Amino acid sequence: MELIGMLDSPYVRRVAVSLIAAKVDFVHRPISLFRHIDEFSKINPLLKAPTLIADDGIVLIESGVILGWLASVYPAVAALTPSAPAEWLAAARATGVALTVMEKAVQLHYERALRPLEKRHEPWRARVDGQLRAGLAALDRETPEAGWIGGGGLGLADITVACAYGFVRGMIGDLVDLKPYPRLAAFAARAEALPEFRRAPAEDGVVAPVALAD
């Protein structure tokens, strides 16, 4: 099984950290959508990261689809999402907000990195910025001050929230004042200190190792 994409993508990192947390072996290939476009397009002409190549050669895209399939095959991945209704709902809520934060942060990053200044539309940028800040504020209110979402161990919701915050801080931290979100920052710091996150840092070109027991 191969995971294709760079760990500075929060979506790729979300899958990588989840696999490591579940101790599922995989091969990570940090192929860039921009610098290695010809190589990536041979694997997935849709040019979407993450891309996962299953052992039977089937190619999957979108982190939610990939994680859904992994959960159907590996019980340890499925266990990253709580089964009790109340805990499941809390995890789903946090995951949905965090994925929206990822989406808006990626939009702002690409707007600055790829779109010429004369073609930027300020009303749209301001809308996206407002959505991002609303998402960060919601996560700051709703993430626990201690422990993890849902009250159990580290789960997919926690991984998603921490990867979202890490991308915002690392890629557009100069555009967004993060001081209003101290609880979220502390939550993400707790996650980033874990070996699962340290093995898959949000850095360009880093190869995540196969899952190993601590």
C-alpha positions in Angstrom: 0.0 0.0 0.0 1.4 3.4 -1.0 0.4 6.9 0.1 1.3 9.5 -2.5 1.7 13.2 -1.6 3.7 15.7 0.5 3.3 15.9 4.3 3.0 19.7 4.1 -0.5 18.9 2.8 -2.8 18.6 5.8 -4.9 16.0 4.0 -1.9 13.8 3.2 -0.6 14.2 6.8 -4.1 13.3 8.2 -3.9 9.9 6.5 -0.2 9.3 7.3 -0.6 10.1 11.0 -3.8 7.9 11.2 -1.9 5.0 9.6 1.0 5.4 12.0 -1.4 5.7 15.0 -3.1 2.5 13.9 0.3 0.8 13.3 -0.6 -0.1 9.7 2.4 -0.5 7.4 2.5 1.6 4.3 5.0 3.1 1.9 5.0 6.9 1.7 6.1 8.5 -1.6 6.4 12.3 -1.2 5.6 13.3 -4.8 4.8 16.9 -5.3 1.7 18.0 -7.3 3.7 20.9 -8.7 7.4 19.9 -8.9 6.7 16.3 -10.0 3.6 16.8 -12.0 4.5 14.3 -14.7 5.3 11.6 -12.2 2.1 12.3 -10.2 -0.1 12.3 -13.3 1.1 8.8 -14.2 -0.3 7.6 -10.9 -3.4 9.8 -10.7 -4.2 12.1 -13.7 -6.7 13.9 -11.5 -3.7 15.3 -9.6 -5.2 15.0 -6.2 -3.3 14.5 -2.9 -3.5 12.3 -1.0 -3.7 9.4 -3.5 -3.6 5.9 -2.1 -2.6 2.9 -4.1 -4.1 -0.2 -2.5 -2.3 -3.6 -2.6 -4.5 -4.7 -5.4 -3.6 -1.6 -7.5 -6.8 0.3 -7.0 -6.2 4.0 -6.7 -8.2 6.0 -4.2 -8.4 9.8 -3.7 -9.7 12.2 -1.1 -8.7 11.7 2.5 -12.2 10.9 3.8 -12.7 8.2 1.2 -9.2 6.8 1.8 -9.7 6.7 5.6 -13.2 5.2 5.1 -11.7 2.3 3.1 -8.9 1.9 5.6 -11.4 1.7 8.4 -13.3 -1.1 6.5 -10.1 -3.1 6.2 -8.1 -2.4 9.4 -9.9 -2.5 12.8 -7.2 -0.3 14.3 -8.1 2.5 11.8 -11.8 2.0 12.5 -11.1 2.3 16.3 -9.8 5.8 15.7 -13.5 6.9 15.4 -15.6 6.3 18.5 -18.6 4.0 18.2 -20.9 5.4 21.0 -23.4 7.9 19.5 -22.5 10.9 21.7 -18.8 10.5 21.3 -19.2 9.8 17.5 -21.2 13.0 17.2 -18.6 15.1 19.0 -15.9 13.6 16.8 -17.9 14.2 13.6 -18.5 17.8 14.6 -14.8 18.5 15.2 -13.8 16.7 12.1 -16.2 18.6 9.9 -15.1 22.0 11.3 -11.4 21.0 11.0 -11.8 19.9 7.4 -13.4 23.3 6.6 -10.5 25.0 8.3 -8.2 23.0 6.1 -10.1 23.9 2.9 -10.2 27.6 3.6 -6.5 27.7 4.7 -5.5 25.9 1.5 -7.6 28.4 -0.6 -5.8 31.3 1.0 -2.4 29.7 0.6 -3.0 29.0 -3.1 -4.5 32.4 -3.6 -1.3 34.0 -2.5 1.1 31.5 -3.9 -0.4 30.9 -7.4 -2.8 33.7 -8.4 -1.2 37.0 -9.7 -2.0 40.0 -7.6 -4.0 41.7 -10.3 -6.3 38.7 -10.6 -7.1 38.4 -6.9 -10.7 39.2 -5.9 -10.7 40.8 -2.4 -14.4 40.2 -1.5 -13.9 36.5 -2.1 -10.6 36.4 -0.2 -12.3 38.3 2.7 -15.1 35.7 2.7 -12.7 32.8 2.9 -10.7 34.5 5.6 -13.9 35.0 7.6 -14.8 31.3 7.2 -11.4 30.3 8.3 -11.5 32.5 11.5 -15.0 31.2 12.3 -13.7 27.7 12.1 -10.7 28.4 14.2 -12.9 30.1 16.8 -15.2 27.1 16.9 -12.4 24.6 17.4 -10.9 26.9 20.1 -14.2 26.7 22.0 -14.8 23.0 21.5 -11.5 21.3 21.8 -10.8 19.9 25.3 -8.4 21.5 27.6 -7.0 18.1 28.6 -7.3 14.7 26.9 -8.9 14.1 23.5 -12.2 14.7 21.7 -14.8 12.2 22.9 -12.9 11.5 26.1 -11.0 8.5 24.9 -7.5 8.1 23.3 -6.2 9.9 20.3 -8.6 9.6 17.5 -9.2 10.7 13.9 -11.0 13.8 15.0 -7.9 14.9 17.1 -5.6 14.1 14.2 -7.7 16.1 11.8 -7.9 19.1 14.1 -4.2 19.1 14.8 -3.3 18.8 11.1 -5.6 21.6 10.3 -4.1 23.9 12.9 -0.6 22.9 11.9 -1.2 23.8 8.3 -2.6 27.2 9.2 0.3 28.0 11.5 2.9 26.7 9.1 1.6 28.0 5.8 -0.4 31.1 6.5 0.4 32.0 10.0 1.6 35.4 8.8 -1.9 36.1 7.4 -3.9 34.9 10.4 -3.5 36.1 14.0 -3.5 32.9 16.0 -3.4 34.5 19.4 -7.2 34.5 19.8 -7.1 30.6 19.8 -4.9 29.6 22.8 -6.9 26.5 23.7 -6.7 25.2 20.1 -3.0 25.9 20.1 -2.4 24.0 23.3 -4.5 21.1 22.0 -2.5 21.0 18.8 0.8 21.2 20.7 -0.2 18.1 22.8 -0.9 16.2 19.6 2.3 17.4 17.8 4.4 16.1 20.8 3.2 12.5 20.2 5.4 10.1 18.3 2.6 9.6 15.7 2.9 13.2 14.7 6.7 13.5 15.0 7.1 10.6 12.6 5.1 12.5 10.0 6.1 16.2 10.3 4.4 18.8 8.1 7.5 19.3 6.0 8.1 19.4 2.3 9.8 16.2 1.1 9.9 14.3 4.3 9.2 10.6 4.1 6.9 9.2 6.8 8.3 5.9 8.0 6.3 2.7 8.1 4.3 2.2 11.3 6.4 0.9 14.1 5.6 0.0 17.7 6.9 2.4 20.2 
